[in-house]
Each structure stands twice: as structure tokens, then as C-alpha cells.
Amino acid sequence: MKIADHSRIWIFQSKRPFTAEEKEVIEHKLKLFIGDWDAHGAGLLAGYELPYDQFIVVGVDENKTMASGCSIDKLTKLVRGIDEAYELDLLNRMLVAYAKDEVIEVEKLAAFKELVKTGVLGQDTTVFNNGVATMADFRANWQQPLAESWAKALMP
């Protein structure tokens, strides 16, 4: 995604990777959406990417035009439609993604906490922080070793 570091982002995580067909449809929907996305009639400078074919990351450069509540609602409606079509759990914020043996795993928060607490997931396990708010933060802090992530407090 070629937008500035200060750009605001939203991350939607799927409980599983997208199939090739799903990815094609999702990309088509996102391209159409981004092309028409506006805030109170002013076009938004935005972009998207689909990392690991399992996340949808949408960003908008708010130095040009601020995303309004209505424009964010439009994005949520689009994501909800994709979610309903493919049952991806994109809006479930109680799921945690981590990488194990180069495979993205997704667990409910309670199960993830137990895996950390019992040492099944070690300090070097890559954890995804879908709460990052800017493109710069996404590039620097979206993927971190567990010991440096938001989840370090769960470690024994």
C-alpha cells in the first residue's frame, strides 16, 4: 500500500486464509470501494493490502481529507458484507493471530492466553497487533515477538 506513514489504518483479521476466489472478489470489492470512498463528498486518498491473504488492511491519508464517522461506517459495512459472504469472522476483535512454524494461527483470546501461560507459545512467537493506528506503526509494530508485544504481560 503506497500511502504516507502518518496515514490512519484499520486492520480486519480473518480466522483463516482467503481462498484464491475469495481473494479475487475481495480485491475487486476493495478497488471499487477505495475508488469511490469519500467523506462528506470529498474523496479520500486511500489504499489497501491483503497481507498473508488473511488480513485486510485499509489506510487513508487524513492530511488530505479526514475520514468521517459516515465514511468509516461505509468501510465497516463493506467488511461486514465480505464477512457475511465468506464467514471469515473479520469483525471479531476477540481473536488473536500469531505465527507458528510460518503458519498464521488464530485463537480466541482465552485460548491464546492459556497457550502463553502454559508456555506452548514462547517469547519468540510472532504476535500480530491489529490495534496499530498508523501506517508507520503498522510497518514497525504490527508483527512482534511475543516478549515485545502487547501479550508480554501474559507470560509466566
Helices and strands as residue ranges (DSSP letters): E 8-13, H 20-36, E 38-39, E 42-43, E 46-49, G 51-53, E 55-60, H 69-86, E 95-100, E 103-108, H 109-117, E 126-128, H 135-141, E 143-145, G 146-148, G 150-154
